[in-house]
Each structure stands twice: as C-alpha cells, then as structure tokens.
Amino acid sequence: MIDLQLTILIENTAPENSSLVAEHGLSFFVQTRRKKFLFDCGHTGAAWINARALNVDLSAIKFVALSHSHYDHAGGFKKLLNFAPIETIITGENFWAEKFSRDDNGGFKYRGCGFDEKFLAERGIEQRICRDVLAVDDDAWLVGNFKRRYDFESIPKKFVCGEKKSPDDFSDEIVLILRGRDGLTLVTACAHCGILNIVADVRERFSLPIACVIGGLHLIGATNERITRTLDELKILGVKKIFPCHCSGEEFMNFCGNRLSTGFVIAID
C-alpha cells in the first residue's frame, strides 16, 4: 500500500503529446496518510489547469507550503484562491523581503511572489513560519535555517533582496521531508542554500539517512567538476536516488537520467 505520494502539477517541461502545460516554475501536490497539501504554486497559475487534467481536487486543499518567495514558486498562489479554500500558508523566515536579480546592465528585476502580508490578512489567511523543523503530520515535516558546510555551494551574486538590494542568503528557504520505509525523502524546490548543505543538515537533525532527493537542485551552468563533486558527496551522505527537475540544469539531469516532468507521480514507499 502506498502511504505517501507526490504529483508534479507544473514544471519546466511536460510530456510530449499531452494536454499538460509547462512553465518555468514548480508545484507539488502532496498526499500523506492524513493530509493533502501543496508544496509551491508555480508562476502563473497554470498549475491549477494541470491539476484538473490530473484529477487533483484542489477544493480539498486547505494549506500551502511555499519553499521561498521567488515568483516561479509562489507567483501562482493568488490564482489558487479561486479553486482552493486556503486557510494557512507556511513559509520560512524573512519571506517578505522582496526578491530581485541583477541584470547585465546593472539594473534590477523584481523576482518576488507578487503579494504581501496585507493580501493574506484581507482574506483571513494565517501565515505560519518554519524556523527550524515544523511537523505537518507523522510522516511529513518542513525544515529551514540550514547550516552552510560546503564552501563551493555559493549563492550567485545576482540574487539580492530588500530595499537595500543586499545579497540574498535565502534564509526564507524551506524543504519538505517525507518518511518512507527505506529512509527519508527530501523534496527541494530550488536548493538555493546548496543541496549538500541541505541534505547534510537534515540528516544531522533527524539522525536518519536521506534515501532520496527530489526537485530543483539549482545546478544550471554548473561545471562538470562541480556536478561530479556534488554527486560524490551525495553518495557519501547516503543518498541512493535522485529525481531532478526545474532548475537542476540540463547537464545534471541528463547525467542522472531520472528526469521528472509535469504530471509525473512519485510514490514514497
């Protein structure tokens, strides 16, 4: 019997000859034995069109976890409210620090979620903050506030936040942890803090092996040396399966072979 299941509602790619929509973004529908919820909302709201095609009942969803406040993960939240009776969103700390990226001409482009605390308050939606480990139920947790252990996992300087456009440390980033029979599964949206930093920290906190890593690993443009080192270190940390998508980078996804796309269903057993 399958106890936990992930369905990718939207991702950068979609299967050929399907009616599913793809966009630069990510959204997971999560089912545990007791809960149904969303981890991220994609960019435009196209995820909710896919949800209908995938027979996912959004009217049963009452809470959403947002991995961080970048547009491609949180931008679809506002349109979700047309389909789901959301009562609660769970975020990391500093979620409201507005996000920007530097462009090639020295300017800044807004990269934030497109809504604020006032928007939630006007709709009676509660915000809960995950500062370290927050239990969703007996089989699922949200985790944030990661230690930085691997120096080569640096955050690109183009990412800045706040009025002063300070370097973004992604202190708002959270990941989803699911308990399987063979260990933990770590679901990451972008791994801006570094996938090795995240895996090592979760492994230490739970004192359990991370058997599987799913999601965006933010290795776009990574050198072969970094990809090789990352895979070697993940193996040392005990990771046995990797299912990359979104921002993992074509080279990394092709190297791993287990590439995900919109509509892909993963059983955590």
C-alpha positions in Angstrom: 0.0 0.0 0.0 1.3 3.5 -0.9 1.2 5.8 2.1 2.7 8.9 0.5 2.6 10.3 -3.0 3.9 13.4 -4.9 2.3 14.6 -8.1 4.1 17.3 -10.1 1.4 19.8 -11.1 3.8 22.0 -13.0 7.5 22.0 -14.0 9.7 23.4 -16.8 8.8 20.5 -19.1 5.7 18.5 -19.9 5.3 15.1 -21.6 5.1 15.2 -25.4 1.6 14.8 -26.9 -0.1 15.6 -23.6 -2.5 18.4 -22.7 -0.4 19.4 -19.7 1.1 22.9 -19.5 4.7 23.6 -18.7 6.3 26.8 -17.4 9.5 27.9 -15.6 8.2 27.0 -12.1 7.4 24.2 -9.8 4.4 22.9 -7.8 3.9 19.6 -6.0 0.6 18.1 -4.8 1.4 16.1 -1.7 -0.6 13.2 -0.2 0.2 11.6 3.1 -1.9 9.2 5.1 -3.6 12.1 6.8 -3.1 15.3 4.8 -3.3 16.7 1.3 -1.5 19.9 0.6 0.7 21.8 -1.9 4.4 22.5 -1.8 4.8 25.6 -4.0 2.4 27.1 -6.6 4.3 27.6 -9.8 4.4 31.0 -11.5 1.2 31.9 -13.4 -1.5 29.7 -12.1 -1.2 27.2 -15.0 -0.6 24.5 -12.4 -4.3 24.6 -11.5 -5.2 23.9 -15.1 -3.0 20.8 -14.9 -4.5 19.9 -11.6 -7.9 19.5 -13.2 -6.4 17.4 -16.1 -4.7 15.2 -13.4 -7.9 14.8 -11.4 -6.4 16.6 -8.4 -9.2 18.0 -6.3 -8.0 21.4 -5.2 -11.1 22.0 -3.2 -9.7 19.6 -0.6 -6.6 21.8 -0.1 -6.6 24.0 3.0 -2.9 24.8 3.3 0.1 25.5 1.2 3.9 25.5 2.0 6.0 27.9 -0.1 9.6 27.0 -0.4 10.7 30.6 -0.8 9.3 33.8 -2.2 10.6 33.7 -5.8 7.9 34.2 -8.5 8.3 30.8 -10.0 7.4 29.1 -6.8 4.9 31.5 -5.2 3.5 33.5 -8.0 0.6 31.1 -8.7 -0.7 31.4 -5.1 -3.1 34.2 -5.8 -4.9 32.3 -8.5 -5.0 29.2 -6.3 -7.6 31.0 -4.1 -10.1 30.7 -7.0 -10.0 26.9 -6.6 -9.0 26.1 -3.1 -10.2 27.2 0.4 -6.8 28.1 1.7 -6.7 28.8 5.4 -2.9 28.7 6.1 0.4 29.2 4.3 3.6 28.0 5.7 6.8 29.9 4.8 10.4 30.3 6.1 11.7 33.3 7.9 12.1 36.6 6.0 9.6 35.5 3.4 8.5 39.1 2.8 12.0 40.5 2.0 11.3 41.4 -1.7 13.4 39.5 -4.2 15.4 40.9 -7.1 18.0 39.8 -9.6 20.7 41.9 -11.2 20.6 42.2 -14.9 23.5 42.6 -17.3 23.2 46.4 -17.4 23.5 46.8 -13.7 19.7 47.2 -13.1 17.4 45.1 -11.0 14.4 42.9 -12.0 11.7 42.1 -9.5 11.5 38.3 -8.8 9.2 38.3 -5.8 5.9 36.5 -5.1 3.5 39.3 -6.1 1.6 39.5 -2.8 2.1 40.7 0.8 1.0 40.2 4.4 -1.9 42.6 3.8 -3.2 40.4 1.0 -3.3 37.4 3.4 -4.9 39.4 6.2 -7.7 40.7 4.0 -8.6 37.1 3.1 -8.2 35.7 6.6 -5.3 33.5 5.7 -2.9 32.6 8.5 0.8 32.6 7.9 2.9 30.1 9.9 6.7 30.4 9.9 9.0 27.4 9.8 12.2 28.4 11.6 13.8 25.0 12.0 11.6 21.9 11.9 7.8 22.1 11.6 5.8 18.9 11.7 3.0 18.6 9.1 1.9 15.1 10.4 3.7 11.9 11.5 5.1 11.4 8.0 5.9 14.9 6.8 8.0 17.9 8.0 9.1 21.3 6.7 12.7 22.3 7.5 14.6 25.6 7.2 17.5 27.5 8.6 20.3 25.4 7.1 23.9 25.5 8.2 26.5 26.2 5.4 29.0 23.4 5.4 30.2 23.2 1.7 32.2 26.3 0.6 31.8 25.6 -3.1 28.0 25.8 -2.8 27.9 29.6 -3.1 24.8 31.6 -3.9 25.1 33.6 -7.2 25.7 37.3 -6.6 22.9 38.2 -8.9 20.3 37.3 -6.3 19.6 40.3 -4.0 16.7 41.2 -1.7 15.1 44.0 0.3 15.2 47.8 -0.2 19.0 47.9 0.0 19.3 45.2 -2.6 21.5 43.2 -0.2 22.9 39.8 -1.1 20.2 37.2 -0.7 21.1 34.5 1.8 17.8 32.7 1.1 17.1 32.4 4.8 13.4 32.1 3.7 14.1 28.7 2.0 12.4 25.6 3.4 12.3 22.0 2.1 9.8 19.2 2.6 10.8 15.9 4.3 8.7 12.7 3.9 9.2 9.5 5.8 9.5 6.3 3.7 10.2 2.7 4.7 13.7 3.0 3.4 14.6 6.3 4.9 13.7 10.0 4.4 12.8 11.6 1.1 13.9 15.2 0.7 11.8 17.4 -1.6 13.6 20.6 -2.6 12.2 23.4 -4.8 15.5 25.2 -5.7 18.2 24.3 -3.2 19.5 27.9 -3.3 21.3 27.2 0.0 23.1 24.3 -1.6 21.8 20.8 -1.9 24.7 19.3 0.0 24.2 21.9 2.8 20.6 21.0 3.0 21.0 17.2 2.9 23.8 17.2 5.5 21.8 19.4 7.8 18.5 17.4 7.5 20.4 14.1 8.0 22.0 15.5 11.2 18.7 16.8 12.6 16.7 13.7 12.0 19.5 11.2 12.6 18.2 9.2 9.7 19.6 8.6 6.2 18.3 10.6 3.2 17.4 7.9 0.8 16.0 10.0 -2.0 16.3 13.6 -3.2 13.5 15.1 -5.4 13.2 18.5 -7.0 15.2 21.5 -8.2 18.9 21.5 -7.3 20.0 24.8 -8.8 22.9 23.5 -10.8 22.2 25.3 -14.0 25.5 26.2 -15.6 27.5 24.1 -13.1 30.8 22.7 -14.3 31.4 19.0 -14.7 33.8 19.2 -11.8 31.0 20.6 -9.5 28.4 18.1 -10.8 30.8 15.2 -10.1 31.7 16.5 -6.7 28.1 17.0 -5.8 27.2 13.5 -6.8 30.1 12.1 -4.9 29.2 13.9 -1.8 25.6 13.0 -2.0 26.7 9.3 -2.2 28.8 9.8 0.9 25.8 11.3 2.6 23.8 8.1 1.8 21.6 9.3 -1.0 20.6 6.4 -3.2 18.1 8.0 -5.6 17.9 11.5 -7.2 14.9 12.7 -9.2 15.9 16.2 -10.5 13.7 18.8 -12.3 13.1 22.6 -12.7 16.4 24.4 -12.0 18.7 21.4 -11.8 20.3 22.1 -15.2 20.2 20.0 -18.3 23.6 18.6 -17.9 22.9 17.4 -14.4 19.5 15.9 -15.3 20.9 14.1 -18.3 23.8 12.8 -16.2 21.3 11.4 -13.6 18.8 10.0 -16.1 15.8 10.2 -13.6 14.4 13.4 -15.0 11.0 14.5 -13.8 8.3 16.4 -15.7 4.8 17.9 -15.2 2.4 15.1 -14.4 5.0 12.7 -13.0 3.7 10.8 -10.0 6.2 9.6 -7.3 5.2 7.0 -4.7 7.2 7.3 -1.4 7.2 3.7 -0.1 
